[in-house]
């Protein structure tokens, strides 16, 4: 699984290649991959598939080059890790990481510029955020990177490298000052959430595709759209894998065909980018094809069933209140649906429920909706989620 040969590992006293991490790396982006390693280490194999529980199309309006983007931020990924993987941020620092941090020999999750990381193909070629795990040990320091991708400069595959401390000190000294280092604490991840897909809004799809199709800098637009379609396709592969994992079976033919359609969009986009970057004509039909794939998600993955959403919201509320979700079903005992009548509910818990729901469903409640009258019943909270825009 690692790209290093035995000759590479031994060359000039370089890092030793160890057994690579085992996660479904081909389904994950470069920030998710190493959170996945920690999740499975703490909570068992395939815990990381929970990152595919929620599928929604909610691009941020102003990304690089002024283009809309579905690329998650570091903050987004850490919030998802806390909500879905049982990994809570314990410490966070900005600056060059220390190869031998104080405290116990636990891993640090590091996000740095891949341009400066010699084990990835982007080294010396492209500036892009990339994660890895840094873990001190008795005989040196290990670097774990579960990223899996094929790039213009060669393949990236999951790897686990052992460095002497002096070797890694030199490597880390070259990292930029905006490098982020995070210590994550394991928490019980809770029950596996139900797969939820929110169908894309037609106007949002049209505006998103039009921004790329009409952008005057075609090289920039297609380079960015290459990343966008790659992220969109991986998110759908991950969602399908999570649903199949919960169901204990294989994906059906309709899902496999739709994922193949998304893979075709990725290939078409990369072809268009490479052709235009070489000064040649842009292939036709790309954005129509991408639009068909986005609109086809609903037919394959379904919409967000009202009962599924209600169950998810009830589970979040129950976790905050430290009660059983079954006790929050209207008609159970004396419960009439009004959370404010529960002894466990109060203003502090109400605020925590709001924050947890915004993280869980990647939404941001409108300020005018954040009044107590809208926050005391599960069905009212569901209504807020349905009409709330993305938190990006």
C-alpha positions in Angstrom: 0.0 0.0 0.0 2.9 2.3 0.5 4.6 4.0 -2.5 8.1 3.5 -1.0 10.2 0.6 -2.2 12.7 -1.1 0.1 15.5 0.7 -1.7 13.8 4.0 -1.1 13.4 3.3 2.6 17.1 2.5 3.0 18.5 5.3 0.8 20.7 7.7 2.7 19.3 6.7 6.0 15.8 7.9 5.0 12.6 7.1 6.8 11.7 3.4 7.2 8.4 2.3 5.6 6.2 0.4 8.1 2.8 -1.2 7.6 0.3 1.2 6.1 -2.9 2.2 7.8 -6.1 0.3 6.8 -9.0 2.5 6.1 -11.2 3.0 3.1 -8.9 5.7 1.9 -10.1 5.8 -1.7 -13.4 7.2 -0.4 -11.9 10.1 1.7 -10.3 13.5 1.1 -6.9 14.5 2.3 -8.2 16.0 5.6 -10.7 13.1 6.4 -8.2 10.3 5.7 -6.1 10.7 8.9 -9.1 11.5 11.1 -10.4 8.1 9.8 -7.2 6.4 11.1 -7.7 7.8 14.6 -11.4 6.9 14.6 -10.8 3.3 13.8 -7.9 3.1 16.2 -10.1 4.3 19.1 -13.5 2.9 18.2 -13.0 -0.1 15.9 -12.8 -0.9 12.1 -15.0 1.0 9.8 -16.0 3.7 12.3 -14.7 6.2 9.8 -17.4 5.3 7.3 -19.7 7.4 9.5 -18.2 10.5 7.8 -20.6 9.5 4.9 -23.7 9.5 7.0 -25.0 12.9 5.7 -25.0 13.7 2.0 -26.0 17.2 1.0 -25.1 19.7 -1.7 -24.6 23.0 -0.1 -21.6 24.9 -1.7 -20.1 27.9 0.0 -20.7 30.9 -2.4 -17.3 32.4 -2.4 -14.3 30.0 -2.6 -10.9 30.4 -4.3 -11.2 32.6 -7.4 -14.6 33.8 -6.3 -16.1 30.4 -7.3 -18.5 28.5 -5.2 -17.0 25.4 -3.5 -18.0 22.2 -1.7 -14.5 21.9 -0.3 -14.7 21.5 3.5 -12.5 23.5 5.8 -10.4 22.2 8.6 -13.0 23.4 11.0 -15.7 21.5 9.1 -13.8 18.3 9.2 -13.0 18.7 12.9 -16.6 19.4 13.7 -17.6 16.2 11.7 -15.0 14.2 13.6 -16.5 15.4 16.9 -20.1 14.8 15.9 -19.7 11.5 14.0 -16.4 9.8 15.0 -16.1 10.4 18.7 -13.0 12.6 18.3 -13.1 15.8 20.3 -10.6 18.7 19.9 -8.5 18.8 23.1 -5.8 21.2 22.0 -5.2 23.2 18.9 -2.2 25.3 17.9 -1.0 27.2 14.8 2.7 27.1 13.9 5.4 24.6 13.1 4.7 21.4 15.1 7.2 19.9 17.5 8.5 16.4 16.6 8.7 15.6 20.3 5.8 17.3 22.1 5.4 17.3 25.8 3.1 14.9 27.4 2.2 11.3 26.6 3.2 9.6 23.3 -0.1 10.3 21.5 -0.6 11.3 17.9 -1.0 14.9 16.7 -3.2 15.6 13.7 -1.3 18.0 11.5 -2.6 20.1 8.6 0.2 21.6 6.5 1.0 22.7 3.0 1.6 19.5 0.9 4.2 21.4 -1.1 6.6 20.9 1.8 5.8 17.2 2.5 8.3 14.9 0.7 6.1 11.7 0.9 3.2 13.1 -1.2 3.3 13.7 -5.0 2.4 17.4 -4.5 5.9 18.0 -2.9 7.6 20.8 -4.7 4.7 21.1 -7.2 1.4 22.3 -5.7 0.3 24.2 -2.6 -2.7 22.4 -1.0 -3.8 21.7 2.5 -2.9 18.1 3.5 -3.1 16.2 6.8 -0.9 13.6 8.5 -0.5 12.1 11.9 2.7 12.8 13.9 3.4 10.3 16.8 6.5 10.3 19.0 7.9 6.9 20.1 10.9 5.5 21.9 13.0 5.0 18.8 12.0 8.1 16.8 8.8 9.6 15.4 6.3 8.1 13.0 4.3 9.8 10.3 1.1 8.3 9.2 -0.7 9.4 6.1 -3.7 7.5 4.8 -4.3 9.6 1.7 -5.1 7.7 -1.5 -5.2 9.5 -4.9 -3.7 9.5 -8.4 -2.1 12.8 -9.3 -0.4 14.5 -12.2 2.9 13.8 -10.4 2.3 10.2 -9.4 0.2 8.1 -7.1 -0.3 8.8 -3.4 -1.0 5.7 -1.3 -1.5 5.2 2.5 1.8 4.9 4.3 3.4 4.8 7.7 7.0 6.0 8.0 9.5 5.9 10.9 11.8 8.9 11.1 14.8 9.6 13.4 14.1 12.7 15.4 16.8 14.7 13.7 15.4 13.8 10.3 11.9 14.9 11.2 13.1 18.1 13.0 14.6 19.2 9.7 11.4 18.4 7.8 9.1 20.2 10.2 11.4 23.3 10.3 10.5 23.8 6.6 6.8 23.9 7.2 5.0 27.3 7.1 3.9 29.1 10.2 0.2 28.6 9.4 0.5 24.8 10.0 -2.2 23.6 12.3 -1.6 20.9 15.0 -4.5 19.4 16.8 -4.7 16.9 19.7 -7.9 14.9 19.7 -9.5 13.1 22.6 -11.6 9.9 22.1 -15.2 10.1 23.3 -18.0 7.5 22.9 -19.2 8.0 19.4 -22.8 7.1 20.2 -25.1 4.9 18.0 -24.5 4.9 14.3 -26.6 7.6 12.6 -29.0 6.7 9.9 -27.9 7.7 6.3 -29.5 11.0 5.4 -29.5 12.6 1.9 -30.9 16.1 1.4 -31.8 16.6 -2.3 -30.0 19.4 -4.0 -32.0 22.6 -4.6 -32.4 23.2 -8.3 -31.6 26.9 -8.1 -28.4 26.2 -6.2 -27.3 23.6 -8.7 -27.9 26.0 -11.6 -26.0 28.9 -10.0 -23.1 26.6 -9.0 -22.7 25.2 -12.5 -23.2 28.5 -14.2 -20.4 30.1 -12.1 -17.9 27.6 -13.5 -19.3 27.5 -17.0 -19.3 31.3 -17.4 -16.0 32.1 -15.6 -13.7 34.0 -17.9 -10.5 32.3 -16.8 -11.2 28.8 -18.2 -8.0 27.3 -16.9 -8.7 28.4 -13.4 -12.3 27.4 -13.5 -11.6 23.9 -14.8 -8.7 23.4 -12.4 -11.0 24.2 -9.6 -13.9 22.2 -11.0 -11.5 19.2 -11.2 -11.2 19.4 -7.4 -14.9 20.0 -7.0 -16.1 17.0 -9.0 -13.4 14.8 -7.2 -14.8 15.9 -3.8 -18.4 15.4 -5.0 -17.8 11.9 -6.3 -15.9 10.8 -3.2 -18.7 12.1 -0.9 -21.2 10.0 -2.9 -19.0 6.9 -2.8 -18.6 7.3 0.9 -22.3 7.8 1.5 -23.1 4.7 -0.5 -20.4 2.7 1.4 -21.8 3.8 4.7 -25.4 2.9 3.8 -24.2 -0.5 2.5 -22.2 -1.1 5.7 -25.2 -0.5 7.9 -27.4 -2.7 5.7 -24.8 -5.5 5.9 -24.8 -6.0 2.1 -23.5 -4.9 -1.2 -24.6 -1.9 -3.1 -27.5 -2.4 -5.6 -27.1 -2.0 -9.3 -28.7 1.5 -9.4 -26.2 2.8 -6.8 -23.2 1.3 -8.7 -24.4 2.8 -12.0 -24.8 6.2 -10.4 -21.4 6.1 -8.8 -19.9 5.1 -12.2 -21.7 8.2 -13.7 -20.0 10.4 -11.1 -16.6 8.8 -11.9 -17.3 9.7 -15.5 -17.9 13.3 -14.6 -14.5 13.4 -12.8 -12.7 12.0 -15.8 -14.5 14.4 -18.2 -13.6 17.4 -16.0 -9.9 16.4 -15.8 -9.8 15.9 -19.6 -11.3 19.3 -20.1 -8.9 21.0 -17.7 -5.8 19.4 -19.3 -7.0 20.3 -22.8 -7.7 23.9 -22.0 -4.4 24.2 -20.0 -2.6 23.2 -23.2 -4.4 25.9 -25.2 -6.8 23.5 -26.9 -10.6 23.6 -27.3 -12.7 22.9 -24.3 -14.7 19.6 -24.7 -18.4 20.1 -24.8 -21.2 18.9 -22.5 -19.2 18.8 -19.2 -21.6 21.0 -17.1 -24.7 19.4 -18.5 -23.2 16.0 -17.5 -22.4 17.3 -14.0 -25.9 18.7 -13.6 -27.4 15.4 -14.5 -25.3 13.6 -11.9 -26.2 16.1 -9.2 -29.9 15.9 -10.1 -29.7 12.1 -10.2 -28.6 11.8 -6.6 -32.2 12.1 -5.3 -33.4 9.2 -7.4 -30.6 6.9 -6.1 -30.0 8.0 -2.6 -33.6 9.2 -1.9 -34.7 12.3 0.0 -34.5 13.0 3.6 -37.5 11.1 5.1 -39.3 13.1 7.7 -39.3 10.3 10.2 -35.5 9.7 9.6 -34.9 13.4 10.3 -37.0 13.4 13.4 -35.2 10.3 14.7 -31.8 12.0 14.1 -32.9 15.2 15.9 -34.4 13.3 18.8 -31.2 11.3 19.1 -29.2 14.6 19.3 -31.5 16.1 21.9 -31.4 12.9 24.0 -27.6 12.9 24.0 -27.5 16.5 25.2 -30.1 15.8 27.9 -28.6 12.5 28.9 -31.9 10.7 28.5 -33.1 7.8 26.3 -34.4 8.9 22.9 -37.4 6.7 23.5 -38.6 8.9 26.3 -38.8 11.9 23.9 -41.5 10.3 21.7 -44.8 12.1 22.1 -47.2 9.9 24.0 -44.5 8.1 26.0 -45.5 8.4 29.6 -46.6 12.0 30.2 -44.4 13.5 27.5 -46.4 15.8 25.2 -43.5 17.0 23.1 -42.6 20.1 25.0 -39.0 19.8 26.0 -39.2 22.7 28.4 -41.3 20.6 30.8 -38.4 18.1 31.3 -36.3 18.6 34.4 -33.1 18.0 32.3 -34.0 20.9 29.8 -33.0 24.5 30.4 -31.5 27.5 28.7 -27.9 26.0 28.7 -29.1 22.7 27.3 -31.2 24.5 24.7 -28.2 26.4 23.4 -26.2 23.1 23.3 -29.0 21.4 21.3 -28.9 24.3 18.7 -25.1 24.1 18.4 -25.1 20.3 18.1 -27.8 20.3 15.4 -26.0 23.0 13.4 -22.9 20.8 13.5 -24.7 17.6 12.8 -26.6 18.8 9.7 -24.0 21.4 8.5 -26.6 24.2 8.7 -26.8 27.6 10.3 -30.1 28.6 11.8 -31.3 32.1 10.8 -31.1 34.7 13.6 -34.8 35.5 13.5 -35.6 31.8 14.0 -33.5 31.5 17.2 -36.3 32.3 19.7 -37.3 29.9 22.5 -40.7 29.2 20.9 -39.0 27.5 18.0 -36.6 25.4 20.1 -38.7 23.5 22.6 -40.1 20.7 20.4 -38.5 18.1 18.1 -40.8 18.8 15.2 -40.0 22.6 15.4 -36.3 21.8 15.4 -36.8 19.6 12.3 -38.6 22.5 10.6 -35.7 24.8 11.3 -33.2 22.3 9.8 -35.3 21.9 6.6 -35.3 25.6 5.9 -31.8 26.5 7.0 -29.0 27.2 4.6 -25.6 25.6 4.7 -23.3 26.8 7.5 -20.5 27.5 5.0 
